[in-house]
Amino acid sequence: MGKKIKICHFTYSFFPTVGGMEEVIHNLSLSMRSNDFEPYVFAPSVRGRDNRVSAPYRILRYSRPSSRRFGLRQLLIPLLWHHWRYHFDVLHCHSVYPTGYVGAAFHKITGIPFVITPHGGDITKNNRGNIINRKVTDRIRKTFASAQAVTAISSALRQQILDLGAPPEKVFLVPNGVSLGEFTQIDASKKNLSSNSIVFIGRLIRRKAADILIQACSLVKNRCPDIKIKIAGEGPEMYSLKEMIKNLCLTQEVELLGTVRGGKKTRLLAEALFLVCPSREEPFGIVNLEALASGLPVIATKVGGIPDIIQDGISGFLIDSENPEQLAEKMHVLIEDPALRIRMSENALNSVSRYDWPKVVQDFQRIYREIRNS
């Protein structure tokens, strides 16, 4: 047995914080464990929380920078220390800033190759055309140019990365994955409105647009009086959504569930008629993969990386953002047409197989080997 290739996943957020990027890093590390690869996760400690995580890979914690003078350069010290202990072969930076920026300095000191995976929010420009400010935008451009490889989770994000100066020959389209075996695939023909529901899963923040779903529910409930909307997630918009539900007289139709993970999420999807993802912005949308893996049609906005995942009229419907009327119409179509739901359910299961984590990990492993040997 040869020497394992040691991959250090460097992130600015990880469990106990829960989100799409954290789940991606976790599943990537799980799927990467083999005779050839050994994953590590280099992540910050979360103050006031239990940072212990039960995982079959090593998690290395660091404290967030405390000095304004030295700032992000402080992270180099623990990163170099752990490299001295474990001898990483590749540094995988999740986000271009701050982790990719620090990774570039790490590469300059050690010669260890690094790959960057932006997860979307880290390269979102403000209304002045900058990412945070001009100084940070310039740093991001230089960081992309110095990386040995950059992976894009969607076609839309790939174009943003190229626009920020990443060399095209170093940019690879590698989507996020889904663990197909975790989701219960229910025969859509056995579903019926009286025993099932319509589901939203995501953080309750403006860009996820749960408010648009609630507005659509108010438009469709007279035609579909048995409609049940289950919204899973937490976030700063929880209070305003509760007020909206009350003001629109939807307390019988809409239920706020809070955070739902693991087996509870699997059951929630298994019992649903379809999933709604009405996001205003969405770099990828892992929940859409989870729905497809459960055999659910998806109604989602045609923003960001969603059109890479959902085939309009095949595995679901693509709609305009900020359009509760269009969403309500497509909800009504799926509710009233069981044959269409069955057909879309079958298409969903067929389309999602290419996103199974073992297949996605093969693409990453190929990139790791190439940049390590170059």
VMD Tcl script that draws the C-alpha trace (Angstrom):
set ca {
  {0.00 0.00 0.00}
  {1.46 3.36 -1.06}
  {1.60 6.56 0.93}
  {-1.75 8.28 1.30}
  {-2.28 11.70 -0.25}
  {-3.16 14.06 2.60}
  {-5.79 16.70 1.77}
  {-6.38 19.59 4.13}
  {-9.82 21.22 3.73}
  {-9.39 24.80 4.93}
  {-12.67 26.54 5.80}
  {-13.86 29.63 7.66}
  {-17.02 27.82 8.85}
  {-17.76 24.27 9.95}
  {-19.85 22.24 12.40}
  {-21.39 23.01 14.87}
  {-22.46 25.76 12.43}
  {-24.87 24.15 9.96}
  {-25.15 25.15 6.30}
  {-24.59 24.02 2.73}
  {-20.83 24.55 2.69}
  {-20.38 22.74 6.00}
  {-22.34 19.74 4.71}
  {-20.31 19.71 1.49}
  {-16.98 19.63 3.35}
  {-18.26 16.90 5.65}
  {-19.54 14.69 2.81}
  {-16.45 15.33 0.70}
  {-14.24 14.22 3.61}
  {-16.40 11.15 4.27}
  {-16.37 10.06 0.63}
  {-12.65 10.72 0.23}
  {-11.49 8.32 2.92}
  {-9.78 5.50 1.07}
  {-6.49 3.70 0.72}
  {-5.23 6.59 -1.42}
  {-6.51 9.72 0.37}
  {-6.56 10.99 3.94}
  {-8.73 14.09 4.59}
  {-8.28 16.70 7.32}
  {-10.57 19.65 8.08}
  {-8.91 22.88 9.30}
  {-11.78 24.92 10.75}
  {-12.44 27.68 13.30}
  {-13.65 27.09 16.83}
  {-17.12 28.48 17.45}
  {-17.24 30.44 20.66}
  {-19.84 29.37 23.19}
  {-20.64 26.15 21.37}
  {-19.61 22.52 21.79}
  {-17.06 22.07 18.98}
  {-16.82 18.32 19.31}
  {-17.89 16.54 16.13}
  {-18.16 12.78 15.75}
  {-16.45 12.13 12.42}
  {-14.08 9.47 11.00}
  {-11.60 12.12 9.88}
  {-9.41 14.55 11.82}
  {-10.71 18.07 12.55}
  {-8.05 20.67 13.37}
  {-9.38 23.80 15.07}
  {-8.05 27.35 14.98}
  {-9.08 30.61 16.66}
  {-10.37 33.41 14.50}
  {-7.96 36.35 13.97}
  {-7.91 38.74 16.94}
  {-5.45 41.36 15.65}
  {-6.46 44.06 13.18}
  {-2.80 44.81 12.46}
  {-1.86 41.27 11.38}
  {-5.39 40.18 10.45}
  {-5.69 37.10 8.28}
  {-1.94 36.46 8.37}
  {-2.48 35.14 11.90}
  {-4.09 32.04 10.38}
  {-0.82 31.09 8.74}
  {0.70 30.20 12.13}
  {-1.70 27.36 13.07}
  {-1.88 26.23 9.42}
  {1.90 25.95 9.19}
  {1.99 24.22 12.59}
  {-0.46 21.52 11.50}
  {1.36 21.13 8.18}
  {4.59 20.54 10.12}
  {2.76 17.82 12.16}
  {0.84 16.08 9.37}
  {2.66 17.00 6.11}
  {-0.26 17.92 3.84}
  {0.07 17.18 0.13}
  {-2.71 19.51 -1.08}
  {-4.51 22.44 0.55}
  {-8.17 22.72 -0.50}
  {-9.50 26.20 0.32}
  {-13.26 26.49 0.61}
  {-13.89 30.11 -0.45}
  {-11.45 32.41 -2.19}
  {-11.45 34.94 0.64}
  {-10.28 34.65 3.32}
  {-9.15 31.00 3.08}
  {-7.84 31.10 -0.51}
  {-5.99 34.33 0.22}
  {-4.26 32.72 3.22}
  {-3.72 29.55 1.17}
  {-1.81 31.54 -1.45}
  {0.60 32.74 1.25}
  {0.87 29.19 2.58}
  {1.75 27.95 -0.92}
  {4.38 30.66 -1.31}
  {6.08 29.56 1.92}
  {5.76 25.77 1.60}
  {5.34 25.06 -2.11}
  {2.27 22.92 -1.30}
  {-0.28 23.25 -4.15}
  {-3.70 24.67 -3.36}
  {-7.12 24.47 -4.98}
  {-9.97 26.91 -4.36}
  {-13.69 26.15 -4.32}
  {-15.84 29.28 -4.04}
  {-19.27 28.47 -2.62}
  {-20.99 31.55 -4.03}
  {-21.39 34.12 -1.31}
  {-17.66 34.80 -1.18}
  {-17.62 36.20 -4.74}
  {-20.94 38.03 -4.77}
  {-20.44 41.64 -5.89}
  {-22.14 44.61 -4.27}
  {-23.92 47.42 -6.11}
  {-20.55 49.12 -6.75}
  {-19.20 46.08 -8.58}
  {-16.82 45.05 -5.78}
  {-16.67 42.10 -3.42}
  {-16.80 43.85 -0.02}
  {-14.53 46.65 -1.32}
  {-11.96 47.35 -4.03}
  {-9.03 46.15 -1.92}
  {-10.62 42.77 -1.26}
  {-11.63 42.44 -4.92}
  {-8.02 43.01 -6.00}
  {-6.85 40.39 -3.48}
  {-9.38 37.92 -4.85}
  {-8.21 38.46 -8.43}
  {-4.58 37.85 -7.43}
  {-5.56 34.78 -5.40}
  {-7.45 33.20 -8.30}
  {-4.50 33.86 -10.61}
  {-2.04 32.15 -8.24}
  {-4.06 28.99 -7.51}
  {-3.06 25.70 -9.09}
  {-6.75 24.88 -9.66}
  {-10.18 26.40 -9.08}
  {-13.41 24.39 -9.05}
  {-16.83 25.85 -9.86}
  {-19.98 24.28 -8.43}
  {-22.16 25.55 -11.29}
  {-21.93 27.00 -14.79}
  {-23.02 30.43 -13.54}
  {-20.36 30.43 -10.83}
  {-17.74 29.30 -13.34}
  {-18.39 32.42 -15.38}
  {-18.08 34.63 -12.29}
  {-14.75 32.99 -11.48}
  {-13.45 33.59 -15.01}
  {-14.60 37.21 -14.83}
  {-12.44 37.58 -11.71}
  {-9.30 36.61 -13.56}
  {-8.91 32.88 -12.97}
  {-7.02 31.26 -15.90}
  {-9.58 29.21 -17.93}
  {-7.26 26.19 -18.14}
  {-7.22 26.00 -14.32}
  {-10.99 26.20 -13.80}
  {-12.94 22.94 -13.54}
  {-16.70 22.45 -13.27}
  {-17.27 20.12 -10.30}
  {-20.76 20.26 -8.75}
  {-21.68 19.58 -5.17}
  {-22.89 16.07 -4.46}
  {-25.59 14.18 -2.63}
  {-25.50 10.89 -0.73}
  {-28.15 9.02 -2.66}
  {-28.41 6.19 -0.13}
  {-29.54 8.58 2.61}
  {-32.84 9.45 0.96}
  {-36.00 7.37 0.84}
  {-37.27 7.03 -2.70}
  {-41.05 6.79 -2.46}
  {-43.22 5.76 -5.40}
  {-44.93 9.02 -6.41}
  {-48.06 7.11 -7.47}
  {-48.72 6.34 -3.80}
  {-48.74 9.99 -2.78}
  {-51.93 11.97 -2.32}
  {-52.69 15.50 -1.21}
  {-54.53 14.57 1.98}
  {-51.54 12.80 3.51}
  {-48.68 14.83 2.03}
  {-47.33 18.35 1.88}
  {-45.27 20.86 -0.06}
  {-41.84 21.51 1.39}
  {-39.33 24.35 1.63}
  {-35.92 23.68 3.23}
  {-33.38 26.44 3.75}
  {-32.15 29.25 5.96}
  {-34.75 31.90 6.65}
  {-32.86 34.74 5.02}
  {-33.95 37.12 2.29}
  {-32.17 35.44 -0.62}
  {-33.92 32.11 0.10}
  {-37.29 33.87 -0.42}
  {-39.59 31.86 1.84}
  {-41.80 34.97 1.77}
  {-42.48 34.38 -1.94}
  {-43.71 30.85 -1.17}
  {-46.03 32.17 1.53}
  {-47.46 34.74 -0.89}
  {-47.96 31.98 -3.48}
  {-49.76 29.87 -0.89}
  {-52.26 32.69 -0.30}
  {-52.94 32.77 -4.06}
  {-53.44 29.04 -4.51}
  {-55.23 28.02 -1.30}
  {-58.75 28.80 -2.61}
  {-58.24 26.43 -5.55}
  {-56.46 23.86 -3.37}
  {-58.00 24.17 0.11}
  {-56.13 21.15 1.50}
  {-52.70 22.60 0.70}
  {-50.07 22.23 3.45}
  {-46.77 24.13 3.30}
  {-43.95 23.00 5.60}
  {-41.04 25.42 5.93}
  {-37.92 23.90 7.50}
  {-35.15 26.23 8.60}
  {-34.18 29.01 10.97}
  {-32.81 32.48 10.48}
  {-33.30 36.21 10.99}
  {-36.54 36.32 8.97}
  {-38.40 33.91 11.26}
  {-40.36 36.67 13.02}
  {-41.34 38.53 9.85}
  {-42.48 35.26 8.24}
  {-44.64 34.48 11.27}
  {-46.23 37.91 10.93}
  {-46.83 37.38 7.20}
  {-48.48 34.01 7.83}
  {-50.74 35.60 10.44}
  {-51.65 38.62 8.31}
  {-52.50 36.46 5.29}
  {-54.62 34.11 7.45}
  {-52.44 31.09 6.59}
  {-51.89 29.62 10.06}
  {-53.72 26.45 9.03}
  {-51.86 26.11 5.74}
  {-48.25 27.04 6.64}
  {-46.10 25.48 9.36}
  {-42.65 26.70 10.44}
  {-40.66 23.67 11.57}
  {-37.30 25.14 12.57}
  {-34.07 23.34 11.63}
  {-34.60 19.84 10.24}
  {-31.66 17.51 9.65}
  {-30.80 13.83 9.33}
  {-33.66 11.35 9.52}
  {-36.23 14.08 10.11}
  {-35.30 15.74 6.83}
  {-35.40 12.41 5.02}
  {-38.92 11.75 6.33}
  {-40.05 15.28 5.52}
  {-39.00 14.84 1.89}
  {-40.41 11.31 1.70}
  {-43.84 12.58 2.74}
  {-43.90 15.56 0.37}
  {-45.60 16.02 -2.99}
  {-42.83 18.27 -4.24}
  {-40.21 20.81 -3.11}
  {-40.23 24.55 -3.72}
  {-36.97 26.54 -3.95}
  {-37.96 30.18 -4.69}
  {-34.51 31.68 -4.10}
  {-33.61 35.19 -5.23}
  {-29.97 34.05 -5.48}
  {-28.63 30.48 -5.33}
  {-25.04 29.53 -6.21}
  {-25.99 25.85 -6.27}
  {-28.90 24.62 -4.12}
  {-28.06 21.30 -2.47}
  {-31.62 20.91 -1.24}
  {-32.71 20.51 -4.87}
  {-30.43 17.49 -5.20}
  {-31.82 16.05 -1.98}
  {-35.34 16.43 -3.32}
  {-34.46 14.77 -6.63}
  {-32.75 11.95 -4.71}
  {-36.03 11.48 -2.82}
  {-37.93 11.24 -6.11}
  {-39.55 14.66 -5.78}
  {-40.29 17.15 -8.53}
  {-38.91 20.63 -7.80}
  {-40.31 24.08 -8.54}
  {-37.35 26.48 -8.41}
  {-36.25 29.84 -9.71}
  {-33.95 30.00 -12.73}
  {-31.13 31.74 -10.88}
  {-27.47 30.86 -10.24}
  {-26.71 27.14 -10.36}
  {-30.31 25.89 -10.25}
  {-30.73 25.50 -14.05}
  {-27.77 23.07 -14.00}
  {-29.80 20.80 -11.72}
  {-33.48 21.17 -12.60}
  {-34.68 20.46 -16.14}
  {-37.69 22.65 -16.86}
  {-40.74 20.52 -17.62}
  {-38.74 17.31 -17.04}
  {-37.78 17.01 -13.36}
  {-39.69 20.11 -12.26}
  {-40.44 23.68 -13.26}
  {-38.14 26.70 -13.52}
  {-39.78 30.03 -12.76}
  {-38.81 33.69 -12.51}
  {-37.67 35.01 -9.14}
  {-39.88 37.50 -7.27}
  {-42.98 36.05 -8.95}
  {-45.47 34.52 -6.49}
  {-48.16 34.41 -9.19}
  {-46.07 32.20 -11.46}
  {-45.08 30.02 -8.51}
  {-48.72 29.61 -7.47}
  {-49.69 28.58 -11.00}
  {-46.98 25.88 -11.18}
  {-47.90 24.66 -7.69}
  {-51.50 24.29 -8.81}
  {-50.44 22.34 -11.91}
  {-48.42 19.82 -9.88}
  {-51.04 19.46 -7.16}
  {-53.82 18.74 -9.66}
  {-51.88 16.45 -12.02}
  {-50.72 13.22 -10.30}
  {-49.61 11.70 -13.62}
  {-47.26 14.64 -14.21}
  {-45.85 14.28 -10.67}
  {-45.16 10.60 -11.28}
  {-43.41 11.31 -14.58}
  {-41.31 14.08 -13.05}
  {-40.51 11.88 -10.06}
  {-39.08 9.20 -12.33}
  {-37.08 11.80 -14.24}
  {-35.79 13.23 -10.97}
  {-34.36 9.90 -9.89}
  {-32.75 9.36 -13.29}
  {-31.14 12.82 -13.39}
  {-29.65 12.85 -9.90}
  {-27.42 9.77 -10.20}
  {-24.52 11.78 -11.67}
  {-24.36 13.83 -8.45}
  {-23.70 10.86 -6.15}
  {-20.80 11.82 -3.87}
  {-18.47 8.94 -4.91}
  {-18.69 10.17 -8.53}
  {-18.10 13.81 -7.57}
  {-15.14 12.87 -5.37}
  {-13.45 11.14 -8.32}
  {-13.29 14.52 -10.09}
  {-11.67 16.15 -7.06}
  {-9.19 13.30 -6.65}
  {-8.14 13.65 -10.29}
  {-7.51 17.37 -9.73}
  {-5.55 16.71 -6.52}
  {-3.29 14.22 -8.31}
  {-2.72 16.56 -11.27}
  {-1.70 19.61 -9.22}
  {0.37 17.50 -6.82}
  {2.35 15.99 -9.66}
  {2.70 19.15 -11.76}
}
mol new
graphics top color blue
foreach p $ca { graphics top sphere $p radius 0.5 }
foreach p [lrange $ca 0 end-1] q [lrange $ca 1 end] { graphics top cylinder $p $q radius 0.2 }
display resetview
